[in-house]
């Protein structure tokens, strides 16, 4: 009897030892297959250490007096103008926002070997690693898509507090598709890297973080739009967010980017910010960058006088055009008065429906100085559809463009096969009322 009991006990011990060995083998195998398993297990028990981030940016406290009058020598950065920068550096796509209550996005430029697939897509599968390295922990960053105007889009985002959400912006009117929610699948804190993935197929949108599906939602009005990576600040500025290891697919074609070089990046680079008494607008190849006084919707005018100094600082002047734009309603439609590297003027109405209109045939303006490091003063007056222009204090004529369009005004830089920096200074805008 005693012998049988001892045998049974030994069998139990052997069985338990074998079970422990099997569990250790399984655990070791899982660590090999899932290298960050210990971190995942630790995050599984995580609880929120802070409240959810703000749901909305605060309305601007700027006093936008009317009639609108702006006089800016860009001595200091102000929220009147965008203050952001995007560049490939140290094998990452680095985005920076310098002010609170602001946003920045970088545009996927399409598939180079297939011109039929541009930056506007509806269905796609996009995956990216994202890391916040500087700034407040209430900032949001992620994938912004189906963007049809600068402030009309869907965005799937996370933040350093461990929260995530999906929003829709319609001309700046933000609504929650999924409000801020805490997830232990998100690695929190500065310098923590998280992998985001959005799969959009028709009305269905799926959002993943670190390989875990967080939600499936419906977009009842799916449409094509720009595909971007974006970041938003709330209570504090000086935000830095890095994107890396992009993997994507759309229209049956795959694309990827490890950001090994700024010249091969498939997302736009550039920025607009005040520094050293100038307003720098920087653009990558085949990209247009324009900036309006902010908030755009509150600085719209119809008839106005605008004057600004512009200087090409870097880039091939033959591949650059710069000047003024107006009538901008935020829908990628506006009228431009631009000069290229040969001093040739164009006055064009860009429309978001493709029905562009040229008001004059391109012509060389001898008063416009060409070359890098050479400044020009562009002085434009628009009243009752009559557009008159002076270049470097020389009257170069006028043209009637019909009814003056209502919208925001600003400066624009257009690049072809070159990256560029154009500096602007001493801008004045004076609204003219009936």
C-alpha positions in Angstrom: 0.0 0.0 0.0 2.8 2.4 1.0 4.7 1.3 -2.1 1.7 2.1 -4.3 1.2 5.5 -2.7 4.9 6.4 -3.2 4.7 5.3 -6.9 1.5 7.4 -7.4 3.2 10.4 -5.8 6.3 10.0 -8.0 4.1 9.7 -11.1 2.4 13.0 -10.1 5.7 14.7 -9.6 7.0 13.4 -13.0 3.8 14.6 -14.6 4.0 18.0 -13.0 7.7 18.3 -14.0 6.9 17.4 -17.6 4.0 19.9 -17.6 6.4 22.7 -16.4 9.0 21.7 -19.0 6.3 21.8 -21.8 5.1 25.2 -20.5 8.7 26.5 -20.5 9.1 25.2 -24.1 5.9 26.9 -25.2 6.8 30.2 -23.5 10.3 30.2 -25.0 8.7 29.5 -28.4 6.3 32.3 -28.0 9.1 34.7 -27.1 10.9 33.7 -30.3 7.8 34.2 -32.4 6.6 37.3 -30.4 9.8 39.1 -29.3 7.9 41.8 -27.4 5.7 39.3 -25.5 7.0 40.4 -22.0 6.1 44.0 -22.9 2.7 42.9 -24.2 2.0 41.0 -21.0 3.0 44.0 -19.0 0.7 46.3 -21.0 -2.2 43.8 -20.6 -2.4 44.8 -17.0 -1.9 48.5 -17.7 -4.5 51.0 -16.5 -4.9 54.7 -17.6 -2.5 57.0 -15.9 -4.2 60.1 -17.2 -7.6 61.2 -18.5 -8.5 61.0 -22.1 -7.0 63.8 -24.3 -9.2 66.7 -25.3 -11.9 65.8 -27.8 -11.5 69.1 -29.8 -9.0 71.8 -30.3 -9.9 75.0 -28.5 -11.3 77.8 -30.7 -8.7 80.4 -31.5 -8.5 83.3 -29.1 -7.1 85.6 -31.8 -9.0 88.8 -32.3 -9.7 88.8 -36.1 -10.9 92.4 -36.6 -12.8 93.3 -39.7 -12.1 94.8 -42.1 -9.1 92.4 -42.1 -5.8 94.0 -41.8 -2.5 92.0 -41.5 1.0 93.5 -41.3 3.6 90.9 -40.5 7.4 91.1 -40.7 7.7 87.5 -39.2 9.9 88.6 -36.3 8.4 85.9 -34.1 6.3 82.8 -34.8 2.6 83.4 -34.3 -0.5 81.3 -34.6 -1.5 83.6 -37.5 0.6 81.3 -39.8 1.3 77.6 -39.9 4.4 76.6 -37.9 5.4 73.1 -38.9 8.0 71.0 -40.6 8.4 67.5 -42.2 11.6 66.0 -43.3 13.4 62.6 -43.7 16.2 62.4 -41.1 18.0 59.5 -39.4 16.0 57.0 -41.5 12.7 58.3 -40.3 10.0 60.7 -41.5 10.1 63.4 -38.8 7.2 65.7 -38.3 7.3 68.8 -36.0 4.6 71.2 -34.8 5.8 74.3 -33.0 2.5 75.7 -31.6 -0.5 74.4 -29.6 -3.9 73.9 -31.3 -2.2 73.1 -34.6 -1.9 70.2 -37.1 0.5 68.9 -39.7 0.2 66.2 -42.4 2.4 64.7 -44.9 1.0 63.5 -48.2 1.5 60.1 -49.9 2.6 61.0 -53.4 1.3 57.9 -55.2 3.0 55.1 -57.1 5.8 56.4 -59.2 5.7 53.7 -61.9 1.9 53.9 -62.3 0.6 57.5 -62.9 -2.9 56.2 -62.8 -2.6 55.7 -59.1 -2.1 59.1 -57.6 -2.4 60.4 -54.1 -6.2 60.2 -54.0 -7.5 56.7 -53.1 -10.6 55.2 -51.4 -9.6 51.6 -50.7 -6.2 50.8 -49.2 -4.3 48.9 -46.6 -1.6 51.1 -44.8 0.7 50.1 -42.0 3.2 52.4 -40.2 5.4 52.6 -37.1 4.9 55.8 -35.1 6.9 57.3 -32.2 6.4 60.5 -30.3 9.8 61.9 -29.2 8.9 65.3 -27.9 5.8 67.3 -26.8 2.7 67.0 -24.6 1.2 63.7 -23.9 -2.3 64.9 -25.1 -1.1 65.2 -28.7 -2.7 62.9 -31.3 -1.0 61.2 -34.4 -1.8 58.6 -36.9 -3.2 57.9 -40.4 -5.4 60.5 -42.0 -7.3 59.5 -45.2 -10.1 60.1 -47.6 -9.0 63.8 -47.4 -10.9 66.0 -49.8 -10.0 69.4 -48.4 -7.4 70.5 -46.0 -9.9 70.1 -43.2 -12.2 67.3 -44.5 -11.0 63.8 -43.8 -11.1 60.7 -41.5 -8.3 60.1 -39.0 -7.4 57.1 -36.9 -5.1 58.2 -34.1 -3.4 57.3 -30.9 -1.6 59.3 -28.2 1.1 58.9 -25.6 -1.4 58.3 -22.8 -2.5 55.0 -24.4 -5.7 56.2 -25.9 -7.0 55.9 -29.5 -9.9 57.3 -31.5 -11.3 57.7 -35.1 -12.7 61.1 -36.1 -14.3 62.7 -39.1 -13.6 66.3 -40.0 -16.0 68.0 -42.4 -14.6 71.5 -43.3 -13.2 71.6 -39.7 -16.3 70.4 -38.0 -15.0 67.4 -35.9 -17.3 64.5 -35.0 -16.3 61.2 -33.3 -16.7 58.0 -35.3 -15.1 56.3 -32.2 -14.4 58.6 -29.2 -11.1 58.4 -27.2 -10.8 55.0 -25.6 -7.9 53.5 -23.5 -6.2 50.4 -24.8 -3.6 48.3 -23.1 -2.4 47.3 -26.5 -0.9 50.8 -27.0 2.7 51.3 -25.6 2.4 54.6 -23.8 4.9 57.4 -23.2 7.5 59.3 -25.1 9.9 57.3 -27.4 7.5 54.3 -27.3 6.9 52.9 -30.8 3.5 51.6 -31.9 2.5 50.0 -35.2 -0.7 51.4 -36.7 -2.7 49.9 -39.5 -5.8 51.0 -41.3 -7.7 48.9 -43.9 -10.4 50.7 -45.8 -12.6 48.8 -48.2 -15.7 50.5 -49.3 -17.8 51.3 -46.3 -15.7 49.2 -43.9 -12.8 50.6 -42.0 -10.6 48.5 -39.7 -8.1 49.9 -37.3 -5.3 47.9 -35.8 -2.6 48.8 -33.2 0.4 46.5 -32.7 -1.3 43.8 -34.7 -4.5 43.8 -32.6 -7.8 44.8 -34.2 -9.3 47.6 -32.1 -12.4 48.2 -34.1 -14.4 47.9 -37.3 -16.5 50.9 -38.2 -18.6 52.0 -41.2 -18.1 55.0 -43.5 -21.5 55.4 -45.0 -20.2 57.8 -47.7 -16.9 56.3 -48.8 -15.0 58.5 -51.3 -11.6 58.9 -52.8 -9.2 61.3 -51.1 -5.6 62.0 -50.1 -3.8 59.5 -48.0 -1.6 61.1 -45.3 0.2 60.7 -42.0 -0.7 63.4 -39.5 -0.3 64.9 -36.0 -2.3 67.3 -33.9 -1.5 69.4 -30.9 -3.9 70.5 -28.2 -2.7 72.3 -25.0 1.0 72.4 -25.8 3.2 72.8 -28.9 6.8 71.7 -29.7 5.7 68.3 -30.8 7.9 65.8 -32.6 6.5 62.6 -34.1 8.5 60.1 -36.2 7.0 57.7 -38.8 8.8 54.7 -40.2 8.5 51.3 -42.0 5.5 52.2 -44.2 3.8 49.2 -45.9 0.8 49.7 -48.1 -1.4 48.5 -50.9 -4.0 50.1 -53.1 -5.5 49.3 -56.5 -3.7 46.0 -56.6 -0.2 47.7 -56.2 2.1 47.5 -53.1 4.3 50.3 -51.8 6.7 50.7 -49.0 9.2 53.2 -47.5 11.8 52.8 -44.8 12.8 56.5 -45.3 16.4 55.7 -46.2 16.7 58.9 -48.2 14.8 62.1 -48.6 15.1 61.9 -52.4 13.2 58.5 -52.5 10.6 59.2 -49.9 7.0 58.6 -51.0 5.5 61.1 -48.6 5.8 64.8 -49.1 8.4 66.8 -47.1 8.5 70.5 -46.4 7.3 73.0 -43.9 6.2 76.6 -43.2 7.5 78.4 -40.2 8.8 81.8 -39.0 12.4 82.0 -38.1 15.2 84.7 -38.5 12.7 87.3 -39.5 11.4 85.4 -42.5 8.5 83.0 -43.2 10.1 79.9 -44.8 8.0 77.8 -47.1 9.9 74.5 -48.0 8.7 71.9 -50.5 9.8 68.6 -51.9 9.6 67.7 -55.6 6.3 67.8 -57.5 4.5 69.3 -54.5 2.7 72.6 -54.0 2.7 74.3 -50.6 0.6 77.3 -49.7 -0.2 79.0 -46.5 -3.0 81.3 -45.5 -3.5 83.4 -42.4 -5.2 81.3 -39.7 -7.9 80.5 -39.0 -8.5 80.3 -42.7 -12.3 80.5 -42.5 -12.1 83.6 -40.4 -9.7 85.5 -42.7 -11.6 85.2 -45.9 -11.9 88.3 -48.0 -13.3 89.3 -51.4 -11.6 92.5 -52.5 -8.2 93.3 -51.0 -4.7 94.7 -51.4 -1.8 92.4 -50.7 2.0 93.0 -50.8 4.9 90.6 -49.9 8.6 90.1 -50.6 9.6 86.7 -52.0 13.0 85.1 -52.4 14.1 81.7 -53.8 16.7 80.5 -51.2 17.4 77.0 -52.6 16.4 74.8 -55.5 16.5 75.0 -59.3 14.7 78.3 -60.2 13.7 76.8 -63.5 11.7 74.2 -61.7 10.1 76.7 -59.1 7.1 79.1 -59.3 5.9 81.2 -56.4 3.6 84.1 -55.7 0.1 84.8 -54.2 -3.1 83.0 -54.1 -6.6 84.1 -53.2 -10.2 82.9 -53.2 -9.2 79.8 -51.2 -12.2 78.1 -49.5 -10.2 75.2 -48.2 -11.3 72.8 -51.0 -8.0 72.9 -53.1 -9.6 75.5 -55.3 -8.0 79.0 -55.6 -6.7 81.6 -57.9 -2.9 82.1 -58.3 -0.7 84.9 -59.5 2.7 83.1 -59.8 6.1 83.7 -61.4 8.4 81.0 -62.6 12.2 81.0 -62.7 12.2 82.8 -66.1 10.1 85.6 -64.8 7.0 84.4 -66.6 3.7 85.3 -65.0 0.6 83.1 -64.9 -2.8 83.9 -63.5 -4.8 80.7 -63.1 -7.9 79.6 -61.3 -7.4 76.1 -60.0 -10.6 74.2 -59.4 -11.1 71.0 -57.4 -13.3 69.6 -60.2 -10.5 69.9 -62.8 -12.1 72.8 -64.6 -9.1 75.1 -64.3 -9.1 78.5 -66.0 -6.2 80.7 -67.3 -6.9 84.4 -67.3 -3.9 85.4 -69.4 -1.4 83.8 -71.7 1.9 83.2 -69.9 4.2 86.2 -70.6 7.6 87.3 -69.3 7.5 90.2 -66.9 10.8 92.1 -67.2 10.4 93.8 -63.8 10.6 90.4 -62.1 14.2 89.5 -61.0 15.2 85.9 -61.5 17.7 83.6 -59.7 18.5 82.2 -56.3 18.9 84.8 -53.5 17.1 87.5 -55.5 14.1 89.2 -53.9 11.0 90.5 -55.6 8.2 92.6 -54.1 4.8 91.4 -55.4 2.1 94.1 -55.0 -1.5 93.1 -56.0 -4.8 94.8 -55.8 -8.2 93.2 -56.5 -11.4 95.2 -56.5 -14.6 94.4 -58.3 -12.9 91.7 -60.4 -10.1 94.1 -61.6 -6.7 92.7 -60.7 -3.8 95.1 -60.9 -0.2 94.3 -60.3 3.1 95.9 -59.5 6.4 94.1 -59.4 9.3 95.8 -57.6 7.2 99.1 -57.6 6.8 98.9 -61.4 3.2 98.8 -62.7 2.9 95.7 -65.0 -0.8 96.1 -65.9 -4.2 94.7 -64.9 -6.7 92.1 -66.0 -10.4 91.6 -65.3 -11.1 88.1 -63.8 -14.9 88.6 -63.5 -16.4 88.6 -60.0 -13.8 88.7 -57.2 -13.9 85.3 -55.5 -14.4 85.1 -51.8 -11.8 83.2 -49.8 -8.5 83.3 -47.9 -5.4 84.8 -49.4 -1.8 83.7 -48.9 1.6 82.7 -50.4 2.3 79.7 -52.6 5.3 77.7 -53.8 5.1 75.2 -56.6 7.9 72.7 -57.3 8.5 70.5 -60.3 11.7 68.4 -60.4 13.4 70.1 -57.5 13.1 70.6 -53.7 12.9 74.2 -52.8 12.9 76.9 -50.1 11.2 80.2 -50.7 11.3 82.9 -48.0 8.6 85.5 -47.6 8.7 88.8 -45.7 6.9 92.0 -45.0 3.4 90.8 -45.9 0.5 93.1 -45.7 -3.1 92.3 -46.4 -5.8 95.0 -46.3 -9.4 94.1 -46.9 -11.3 96.5 -49.1 -15.0 96.9 -48.4 -17.7 98.4 -50.7 
